Amino acid sequence: MQQYKSRNGQSLQDVCLSTYGSLDYIYRLIQDSGIDNIDYVPKTNDIFYYDINIVVNSTVNRTRIGNIYYATYESI
């Protein structure tokens, strides 16, 4: 399992896109990370676990436009 730390302002869907590259695995992310509710709101630096072997699009979490992460719109 790989670890991912959430960023300020991310939703659970953003975290899923940043890890798996697809929302198809949101329930897997929830299960592996011990989240009990799909309405969970991540806090900065929450740790999420995901299976790197089933990542479908690894470029989503690396895509930035200037100082903004594509999946989260977080400015750095």
N, CA, C and O atoms as a DFTB+ gen file, in Angstrom:
304 C
 N C O
     1  1       0.830      -1.185       0.000
     2  2       0.000       0.000       0.000
     3  2       0.872       1.245       0.000
     4  3       1.899       1.307       0.676
     5  1       0.448       2.213      -0.758
     6  2       1.128       3.499      -0.843
     7  2       0.379       4.499       0.034
     8  3      -0.836       4.389       0.201
     9  1       1.092       5.467       0.590
    10  2       0.469       6.510       1.398
    11  2       0.361       7.807       0.592
    12  3       1.209       8.112      -0.246
    13  1      -0.696       8.551       0.868
    14  2      -0.907       9.850       0.254
    15  2      -1.371      10.801       1.350
    16  3      -2.270      10.464       2.121
    17  1      -0.773      11.979       1.427
    18  2      -1.193      13.003       2.386
    19  2      -2.058      14.025       1.662
    20  3      -1.674      14.567       0.625
    21  1      -3.234      14.274       2.231
    22  2      -4.146      15.229       1.612
    23  2      -3.623      16.652       1.741
    24  3      -2.856      16.980       2.647
    25  1      -4.060      17.479       0.810
    26  2      -3.688      18.888       0.794
    27  2      -4.855      19.729       1.278
    28  3      -5.990      19.254       1.335
    29  1      -4.582      20.957       1.620
    30  2      -5.600      21.893       2.065
    31  2      -6.697      22.040       1.008
    32  3      -6.403      22.286      -0.162
    33  1      -7.948      21.889       1.414
    34  2      -9.074      22.121       0.528
    35  2      -9.502      20.934      -0.319
    36  3     -10.450      21.052      -1.096
    37  1      -8.833      19.792      -0.194
    38  2      -9.222      18.646      -1.003
    39  2     -10.493      17.992      -0.493
    40  3     -10.762      17.975       0.708
    41  1     -11.258      17.462      -1.412
    42  2     -12.396      16.620      -1.062
    43  2     -11.937      15.167      -1.175
    44  3     -10.833      14.894      -1.647
    45  1     -12.775      14.256      -0.748
    46  2     -12.464      12.839      -0.878
    47  2     -12.319      12.454      -2.349
    48  3     -11.497      11.608      -2.701
    49  1     -13.122      13.084      -3.199
    50  2     -13.030      12.822      -4.634
    51  2     -11.693      13.302      -5.189
    52  3     -11.102      12.632      -6.035
    53  1     -11.209      14.451      -4.724
    54  2      -9.895      14.945      -5.146
    55  2      -8.794      13.968      -4.756
    56  3      -7.886      13.689      -5.539
    57  1      -8.890      13.451      -3.532
    58  2      -7.885      12.488      -3.060
    59  2      -7.907      11.246      -3.940
    60  3      -6.855      10.717      -4.298
    61  1      -9.090      10.783      -4.286
    62  2      -9.199       9.603      -5.141
    63  2      -8.588       9.859      -6.520
    64  3      -7.880       9.004      -7.053
    65  1      -8.856      11.014      -7.089
    66  2      -8.250      11.351      -8.381
    67  2      -6.737      11.483      -8.269
    68  3      -6.007      11.127      -9.194
    69  1      -6.274      11.992      -7.144
    70  2      -4.841      12.181      -6.954
    71  2      -4.107      10.875      -6.677
    72  3      -2.887      10.810      -6.827
    73  1      -4.826       9.848      -6.280
    74  2      -4.185       8.561      -6.008
    75  2      -4.409       7.590      -7.162
    76  3      -3.453       7.139      -7.792
    77  1      -5.657       7.272      -7.433
    78  2      -5.972       6.280      -8.468
    79  2      -6.127       6.864      -9.865
    80  3      -6.002       6.146     -10.857
    81  1      -6.397       8.153      -9.948
    82  2      -6.589       8.765     -11.255
    83  2      -7.980       8.562     -11.806
    84  3      -8.246       8.914     -12.956
    85  1      -8.881       7.996     -11.002
    86  2     -10.256       7.736     -11.425
    87  2     -11.144       7.615     -10.194
    88  3     -10.715       7.115      -9.154
    89  1     -12.368       8.070     -10.317
    90  2     -13.318       7.939      -9.209
    91  2     -13.875       6.529      -9.082
    92  3     -14.604       6.237      -8.133
    93  1     -13.543       5.650     -10.025
    94  2     -13.999       4.263      -9.963
    95  2     -13.527       3.549      -8.701
    96  3     -14.134       2.565      -8.280
    97  1     -12.466       4.032      -8.107
    98  2     -11.887       3.348      -6.943
    99  2     -12.120       4.095      -5.635
   100  3     -11.392       3.873      -4.668
   101  1     -13.110       4.969      -5.583
   102  2     -13.337       5.751      -4.373
   103  2     -13.706       4.861      -3.187
   104  3     -13.274       5.123      -2.065
   105  1     -14.496       3.816      -3.419
   106  2     -14.864       2.935      -2.307
   107  2     -13.680       2.099      -1.839
   108  3     -13.578       1.757      -0.661
   109  1     -12.804       1.778      -2.750
   110  2     -11.573       1.060      -2.366
   111  2     -10.702       1.970      -1.499
   112  3     -10.158       1.523      -0.489
   113  1     -10.564       3.237      -1.882
   114  2      -9.797       4.209      -1.107
   115  2     -10.388       4.365       0.289
   116  3      -9.658       4.388       1.280
   117  1     -11.703       4.470       0.360
   118  2     -12.390       4.614       1.645
   119  2     -12.125       3.395       2.524
   120  3     -11.798       3.535       3.703
   121  1     -12.263       2.219       1.961
   122  2     -12.071       0.986       2.712
   123  2     -10.626       0.849       3.194
   124  3     -10.391       0.578       4.372
   125  1      -9.667       1.032       2.305
   126  2      -8.256       0.859       2.655
   127  2      -7.756       1.918       3.631
   128  3      -6.795       1.684       4.365
   129  1      -8.405       3.085       3.643
   130  2      -7.964       4.177       4.513
   131  2      -8.726       4.224       5.837
   132  3      -8.468       5.086       6.677
   133  1      -9.656       3.302       6.018
   134  2     -10.403       3.249       7.271
   135  2     -11.411       4.361       7.436
   136  3     -11.754       4.731       8.559
   137  1     -11.890       4.901       6.324
   138  2     -12.908       5.952       6.352
   139  2     -14.267       5.259       6.481
   140  3     -14.512       4.258       5.808
   141  1     -15.134       5.772       7.321
   142  2     -16.426       5.117       7.527
   143  2     -17.585       5.811       6.817
   144  3     -18.738       5.410       6.977
   145  1     -17.284       6.859       6.027
   146  2     -18.363       7.649       5.463
   147  2     -17.887       8.348       4.188
   148  3     -16.833       8.985       4.186
   149  1     -18.648       8.233       3.120
   150  2     -18.257       8.877       1.858
   151  2     -18.328      10.403       1.944
   152  3     -17.778      11.095       1.088
   153  1     -18.990      10.923       2.954
   154  2     -19.082      12.365       3.150
   155  2     -17.922      12.922       3.975
   156  3     -17.922      14.100       4.334
   157  1     -16.944      12.085       4.272
   158  2     -15.790      12.516       5.061
   159  2     -15.082      13.684       4.362
   160  3     -14.891      13.664       3.146
   161  1     -14.705      14.681       5.128
   162  2     -13.980      15.839       4.593
   163  2     -12.533      15.748       5.071
   164  3     -12.266      15.888       6.264
   165  1     -11.597      15.513       4.148
   166  2     -10.188      15.397       4.541
   167  2      -9.643      16.687       5.139
   168  3     -10.016      17.793       4.748
   169  1      -8.757      16.500       6.090
   170  2      -8.031      17.625       6.664
   171  2      -6.622      17.622       6.071
   172  3      -6.166      16.598       5.565
   173  1      -5.948      18.737       6.130
   174  2      -4.584      18.826       5.617
   175  2      -3.720      17.764       6.288
   176  3      -3.730      17.618       7.510
   177  1      -2.974      17.027       5.473
   178  2      -2.043      15.983       5.903
   179  2      -2.692      14.731       6.464
   180  3      -2.010      13.940       7.117
   181  1      -3.994      14.515       6.236
   182  2      -4.591      13.212       6.538
   183  2      -3.891      12.183       5.662
   184  3      -3.551      12.474       4.515
   185  1      -3.678      11.010       6.180
   186  2      -3.015       9.956       5.409
   187  2      -4.060       9.002       4.848
   188  3      -4.917       8.494       5.571
   189  1      -3.970       8.775       3.553
   190  2      -4.836       7.847       2.845
   191  2      -3.961       6.749       2.255
   192  3      -2.815       6.991       1.876
   193  1      -4.511       5.542       2.182
   194  2      -3.788       4.398       1.632
   195  2      -4.450       3.956       0.338
   196  3      -5.675       3.920       0.228
   197  1      -3.615       3.621      -0.640
   198  2      -4.138       3.148      -1.925
   199  2      -3.188       2.123      -2.518
   200  3      -1.996       2.107      -2.210
   201  1      -3.728       1.273      -3.367
   202  2      -2.974       0.195      -4.004
   203  2      -2.368       0.713      -5.302
   204  3      -3.083       0.952      -6.275
   205  1      -1.069       0.884      -5.314
   206  2      -0.380       1.435      -6.482
   207  2      -0.500       0.523      -7.708
   208  3      -0.295       0.973      -8.835
   209  1      -0.830      -0.749      -7.494
   210  2      -0.943      -1.692      -8.605
   211  2      -2.210      -1.515      -9.426
   212  3      -2.316      -2.060     -10.525
   213  1      -3.180      -0.752      -8.903
   214  2      -4.414      -0.558      -9.676
   215  2      -4.650       0.903     -10.053
   216  3      -5.774       1.280     -10.383
   217  1      -3.612       1.721     -10.009
   218  2      -3.715       3.110     -10.457
   219  2      -3.988       3.103     -11.960
   220  3      -3.266       2.471     -12.730
   221  1      -5.039       3.813     -12.364
   222  2      -5.411       3.806     -13.785
   223  2      -4.889       5.011     -14.550
   224  3      -4.752       4.957     -15.772
   225  1      -4.599       6.087     -13.853
   226  2      -4.069       7.270     -14.521
   227  2      -3.121       7.982     -13.560
   228  3      -3.550       8.784     -12.730
   229  1      -1.850       7.685     -13.679
   230  2      -0.872       8.237     -12.734
   231  2      -0.485       9.674     -13.040
   232  3       0.242      10.287     -12.259
   233  1      -0.946      10.224     -14.144
   234  2      -0.569      11.597     -14.470
   235  2      -1.466      12.630     -13.809
   236  3      -1.081      13.796     -13.718
   237  1      -2.651      12.242     -13.342
   238  2      -3.575      13.205     -12.749
   239  2      -2.966      13.865     -11.525
   240  3      -3.067      15.082     -11.370
   241  1      -2.334      13.085     -10.651
   242  2      -1.808      13.672      -9.418
   243  2      -0.544      14.488      -9.642
   244  3      -0.088      15.168      -8.723
   245  1       0.023      14.441     -10.815
   246  2       1.232      15.217     -11.095
   247  2       0.968      16.423     -11.974
   248  3       1.872      17.222     -12.218
   249  1      -0.239      16.561     -12.443
   250  2      -0.554      17.627     -13.374
   251  2      -0.747      18.947     -12.645
   252  3      -1.574      19.052     -11.739
   253  1       0.022      19.952     -13.046
   254  2      -0.101      21.291     -12.480
   255  2      -0.179      22.293     -13.609
   256  3       0.426      22.119     -14.667
   257  1      -0.932      23.339     -13.363
   258  2      -0.985      24.467     -14.284
   259  2      -0.474      25.651     -13.481
   260  3      -1.185      26.185     -12.629
   261  1       0.749      26.056     -13.749
   262  2       1.364      27.102     -12.935
   263  2       1.533      26.613     -11.511
   264  3       2.214      25.615     -11.275
   265  1       0.930      27.294     -10.572
   266  2       1.013      26.899      -9.170
   267  2      -0.253      26.205      -8.684
   268  3      -0.513      26.166      -7.482
   269  1      -1.039      25.661      -9.599
   270  2      -2.295      25.032      -9.231
   271  2      -2.250      23.556      -9.611
   272  3      -1.931      23.205     -10.747
   273  1      -2.579      22.684      -8.629
   274  2      -2.703      21.264      -8.914
   275  2      -4.006      21.027      -9.664
   276  3      -5.061      21.494      -9.236
   277  1      -3.945      20.316     -10.763
   278  2      -5.103      20.108     -11.628
   279  2      -6.277      19.465     -10.888
   280  3      -7.408      19.933     -11.019
   281  1      -6.037      18.419     -10.125
   282  2      -7.141      17.676      -9.499
   283  2      -7.758      18.420      -8.325
   284  3      -8.878      18.098      -7.929
   285  1      -7.077      19.391      -7.763
   286  2      -7.569      20.012      -6.524
   287  2      -7.787      21.506      -6.633
   288  3      -8.501      22.081      -5.813
   289  1      -7.206      22.134      -7.599
   290  2      -7.232      23.598      -7.719
   291  2      -6.562      24.282      -6.542
   292  3      -6.848      25.446      -6.260
   293  1      -5.681      23.585      -5.854
   294  2      -4.986      24.192      -4.721
   295  2      -3.804      25.004      -5.234
   296  3      -2.988      24.498      -6.004
   297  1      -3.714      26.214      -4.826
   298  2      -2.584      27.053      -5.197
   299  2      -1.443      26.800      -4.221
   300  3      -1.657      26.692      -3.014
   301  1      -0.228      26.705      -4.757
   302  2       0.929      26.479      -3.882
   303  2       1.812      27.710      -3.857
   304  3       2.838      27.720      -3.178
